Amino acid sequence: MKLLLTGKPGVGKTTCVIRIAEQLPDRRKMGFFTREIRERGRRTGFEVATFDGVKRTLAHVQIRSSYRVGKYGVDLAALEEIVTHLENLPITPETVVLIDEIGKMESFSRRFRRWVEDVLNQADLLIATIALKGTPWMETLKKRPDVQLRMLTGSNRDRVCGEVLQRVRQATAEK
């Protein structure tokens, strides 16, 4: 099962991935999630964290970078440190790869793009979030014949996330 979850920002894609991750033993999952960095109640950036505890600042309003999304400068070196860490983790038939998110910021990194493609080719179980609108590369991922694309909305997110969690449980029970 290779599933890409998409939808508008704030619809619950990250929450769904984290819910799934919480139901899996550490030895069965690998990947990362992103979360907002908030200072005095305002979003100032994004952190990327692996499920085994490696964390880096992906983007921040104070980062000076030629790679920008809106007001955020993107730290490609920090993202690539995460990718290097993940490249060194084994992917077995029992591994559930969780990626949050495949987005514009991450797409700046050629190494990240290559890693995502390698994981899609290698993993039996993959759940990833992907921006609703993105780069041409992201659109090619959505159209892969081995990938199912699911749209999350405010009205279906709990049901869809529950269905995905059930499918992951079934798939992992079979292995």
C-alpha positions as a LaTeX table, in Angstrom:
\begin{tabular}{lrrr}
\hline
Residue & $x$ (\AA) & $y$ (\AA) & $z$ (\AA) \\
\hline
Met1 & 0.00 & 0.00 & 0.00 \\
Lys2 & 1.37 & 3.36 & $-1.07$ \\
Leu3 & $-0.94$ & 6.20 & $-0.16$ \\
Leu4 & $-0.60$ & 9.94 & $-0.62$ \\
Leu5 & $-2.89$ & 12.15 & 1.46 \\
Thr6 & $-3.60$ & 15.59 & 0.08 \\
Gly7 & $-5.87$ & 18.48 & 0.94 \\
Lys8 & $-5.89$ & 22.14 & 1.82 \\
Pro9 & $-3.49$ & 23.44 & 4.48 \\
Gly10 & $-4.79$ & 22.87 & 7.99 \\
Val11 & $-7.22$ & 20.08 & 7.06 \\
Gly12 & $-5.50$ & 17.48 & 9.25 \\
Lys13 & $-2.95$ & 15.67 & 7.07 \\
Thr14 & $-0.16$ & 15.88 & 9.65 \\
Thr15 & $-2.54$ & 14.93 & 12.46 \\
Cys16 & $-3.53$ & 11.81 & 10.51 \\
Val17 & 0.10 & 10.75 & 9.97 \\
Ile18 & 0.92 & 11.29 & 13.65 \\
Arg19 & $-2.17$ & 9.30 & 14.70 \\
Ile20 & $-1.01$ & 6.41 & 12.54 \\
Ala21 & 2.55 & 6.67 & 13.87 \\
Glu22 & 1.30 & 6.56 & 17.47 \\
Gln23 & $-0.34$ & 3.19 & 16.77 \\
Leu24 & 2.86 & 1.60 & 15.46 \\
Pro25 & 5.76 & 0.21 & 17.47 \\
Asp26 & 8.99 & 2.14 & 16.92 \\
Arg27 & 10.64 & $-0.81$ & 15.15 \\
Arg28 & 7.89 & $-0.78$ & 12.49 \\
Lys29 & 7.97 & 2.90 & 11.48 \\
Met30 & 10.42 & 5.30 & 9.92 \\
Gly31 & 10.14 & 8.71 & 8.39 \\
Phe32 & 9.43 & 12.21 & 9.58 \\
Phe33 & 6.79 & 14.81 & 10.32 \\
Thr34 & 6.76 & 18.57 & 10.26 \\
Arg35 & 5.37 & 20.95 & 12.83 \\
Glu36 & 5.02 & 24.66 & 13.20 \\
Ile37 & 7.46 & 26.72 & 15.21 \\
Arg38 & 5.46 & 29.30 & 17.13 \\
Glu39 & 6.84 & 32.31 & 18.96 \\
Arg40 & 4.53 & 34.50 & 21.04 \\
Gly41 & 1.53 & 32.88 & 19.40 \\
Arg42 & 2.68 & 33.49 & 15.82 \\
Arg43 & 4.01 & 30.93 & 13.35 \\
Thr44 & 7.62 & 31.76 & 12.58 \\
Gly45 & 8.80 & 28.58 & 10.93 \\
Phe46 & 8.71 & 24.82 & 10.58 \\
Glu47 & 10.62 & 22.01 & 12.23 \\
Val48 & 11.16 & 18.58 & 10.74 \\
Ala49 & 11.50 & 15.64 & 13.15 \\
Thr50 & 12.12 & 11.96 & 12.52 \\
Phe51 & 10.14 & 9.36 & 14.42 \\
Asp52 & 13.35 & 8.33 & 16.17 \\
Gly53 & 14.01 & 11.82 & 17.52 \\
Val54 & 16.27 & 13.75 & 15.11 \\
Lys55 & 15.04 & 17.35 & 14.75 \\
Arg56 & 16.06 & 20.27 & 12.55 \\
Thr57 & 14.60 & 23.65 & 11.65 \\
Leu58 & 13.42 & 23.36 & 8.06 \\
Ala59 & 12.32 & 26.94 & 7.51 \\
His60 & 12.10 & 30.14 & 9.51 \\
Val61 & 11.40 & 33.82 & 8.98 \\
Gln62 & 14.94 & 34.59 & 10.19 \\
Ile63 & 16.72 & 32.17 & 7.85 \\
Arg64 & 18.50 & 33.94 & 5.01 \\
Ser65 & 18.30 & 31.64 & 2.02 \\
Ser66 & 17.83 & 31.84 & $-1.71$ \\
Tyr67 & 15.25 & 29.08 & $-1.21$ \\
Arg68 & 12.05 & 30.71 & $-0.01$ \\
Val69 & 8.39 & 29.88 & 0.35 \\
Gly70 & 6.46 & 32.98 & 1.28 \\
Lys71 & 8.16 & 34.70 & 4.19 \\
Tyr72 & 10.16 & 31.61 & 5.15 \\
Gly73 & 13.77 & 30.93 & 4.26 \\
Val74 & 14.39 & 27.20 & 3.76 \\
Asp75 & 17.47 & 25.51 & 5.25 \\
Leu76 & 18.27 & 22.83 & 2.67 \\
Ala77 & 21.30 & 21.62 & 4.62 \\
Ala78 & 19.09 & 20.86 & 7.64 \\
Leu79 & 16.62 & 18.92 & 5.48 \\
Glu80 & 19.43 & 17.00 & 3.85 \\
Glu81 & 20.81 & 16.04 & 7.29 \\
Ile82 & 17.41 & 14.47 & 7.99 \\
Val83 & 17.45 & 12.70 & 4.62 \\
Thr84 & 20.97 & 11.37 & 5.28 \\
His85 & 19.78 & 10.00 & 8.61 \\
Leu86 & 16.75 & 8.33 & 6.98 \\
Glu87 & 18.82 & 6.90 & 4.13 \\
Asn88 & 20.80 & 4.96 & 6.73 \\
Leu89 & 17.72 & 3.28 & 8.22 \\
Pro90 & 16.68 & $-0.09$ & 6.80 \\
Ile91 & 13.38 & $-0.50$ & 5.00 \\
Thr92 & 12.09 & $-4.02$ & 5.44 \\
Pro93 & 8.78 & $-5.49$ & 4.26 \\
Glu94 & 7.47 & $-4.77$ & 7.79 \\
Thr95 & 8.47 & $-1.09$ & 7.78 \\
Val96 & 5.77 & 1.54 & 7.51 \\
Val97 & 7.30 & 4.65 & 5.94 \\
Leu98 & 5.56 & 7.84 & 7.06 \\
Ile99 & 6.41 & 11.11 & 5.30 \\
Asp100 & 4.90 & 14.43 & 6.33 \\
Glu101 & 5.26 & 16.26 & 4.06 \\
Ile102 & 6.12 & 16.29 & 0.39 \\
Gly103 & 5.77 & 20.02 & $-0.17$ \\
Lys104 & 7.30 & 23.00 & $-1.88$ \\
Met105 & 9.98 & 23.54 & 0.76 \\
Glu106 & 11.13 & 19.93 & 0.65 \\
Ser107 & 11.02 & 19.84 & $-3.14$ \\
Phe108 & 13.90 & 22.32 & $-3.37$ \\
Ser109 & 16.23 & 19.48 & $-2.35$ \\
Arg110 & 17.32 & 17.16 & $-5.13$ \\
Arg111 & 18.47 & 14.69 & $-2.49$ \\
Phe112 & 15.03 & 14.71 & $-0.84$ \\
Arg113 & 13.33 & 14.13 & $-4.20$ \\
Arg114 & 15.64 & 11.20 & $-4.95$ \\
Trp115 & 15.06 & 9.72 & $-1.48$ \\
Val116 & 11.26 & 9.95 & $-1.87$ \\
Glu117 & 11.44 & 8.22 & $-5.25$ \\
Asp118 & 13.71 & 5.50 & $-3.84$ \\
Val119 & 11.35 & 4.94 & $-0.92$ \\
Leu120 & 8.34 & 4.78 & $-3.23$ \\
Asn121 & 10.14 & 2.14 & $-5.29$ \\
Gln122 & 11.32 & 0.18 & $-2.26$ \\
Ala123 & 8.68 & 0.32 & 0.49 \\
Asp124 & 5.68 & $-1.96$ & 0.67 \\
Leu125 & 3.86 & 0.31 & 3.14 \\
Leu126 & 4.05 & 4.07 & 2.69 \\
Ile127 & 1.78 & 6.86 & 3.90 \\
Ala128 & 2.77 & 10.39 & 2.91 \\
Thr129 & 1.17 & 13.79 & 2.86 \\
Ile130 & 1.57 & 15.86 & $-0.26$ \\
Ala131 & 0.61 & 19.46 & $-0.93$ \\
Leu132 & $-2.59$ & 19.97 & $-2.88$ \\
Lys133 & $-0.81$ & 22.31 & $-5.26$ \\
Gly134 & 2.87 & 21.99 & $-5.87$ \\
Thr135 & 5.70 & 21.45 & $-8.27$ \\
Pro136 & 5.62 & 19.43 & $-11.50$ \\
Trp137 & 7.65 & 16.75 & $-9.68$ \\
Met138 & 4.97 & 16.49 & $-6.99$ \\
Glu139 & 2.30 & 16.11 & $-9.66$ \\
Thr140 & 4.21 & 13.17 & $-11.19$ \\
Leu141 & 4.22 & 11.45 & $-7.78$ \\
Lys142 & 0.45 & 11.84 & $-7.55$ \\
Lys143 & 0.04 & 10.16 & $-10.94$ \\
Arg144 & 2.23 & 7.11 & $-10.27$ \\
Pro145 & 0.30 & 3.92 & $-11.04$ \\
Asp146 & 1.46 & 2.30 & $-7.78$ \\
Val147 & 0.13 & 5.14 & $-5.61$ \\
Gln148 & $-3.36$ & 5.84 & $-4.34$ \\
Leu149 & $-4.21$ & 9.52 & $-3.81$ \\
Arg150 & $-6.78$ & 10.42 & $-1.13$ \\
Met151 & $-8.22$ & 13.89 & $-0.60$ \\
Leu152 & $-8.77$ & 14.99 & 2.99 \\
Thr153 & $-11.44$ & 17.58 & 3.73 \\
Gly154 & $-12.88$ & 18.95 & 6.93 \\
Ser155 & $-15.89$ & 16.68 & 6.56 \\
Asn156 & $-14.09$ & 13.42 & 5.69 \\
Arg157 & $-10.75$ & 13.63 & 7.52 \\
Asp158 & $-11.71$ & 11.56 & 10.56 \\
Arg159 & $-13.32$ & 8.84 & 8.44 \\
Val160 & $-10.47$ & 8.72 & 5.89 \\
Cys161 & $-7.79$ & 8.72 & 8.59 \\
Gly162 & $-9.63$ & 5.90 & 10.39 \\
Glu163 & $-9.81$ & 3.91 & 7.15 \\
Val164 & $-6.10$ & 4.45 & 6.50 \\
Leu165 & $-5.24$ & 3.40 & 10.04 \\
Gln166 & $-7.34$ & 0.24 & 9.62 \\
Arg167 & $-5.58$ & $-0.58$ & 6.33 \\
Val168 & $-2.16$ & $-0.08$ & 7.98 \\
Arg169 & $-3.18$ & $-2.36$ & 10.87 \\
Gln170 & $-4.34$ & $-5.04$ & 8.42 \\
Ala171 & $-1.22$ & $-4.76$ & 6.30 \\
Thr172 & 1.12 & $-4.93$ & 9.30 \\
Ala173 & $-0.79$ & $-7.85$ & 10.84 \\
Glu174 & $-0.20$ & $-9.82$ & 7.65 \\
Lys175 & 3.58 & $-9.37$ & 7.82 \\
\hline
\end{tabular}
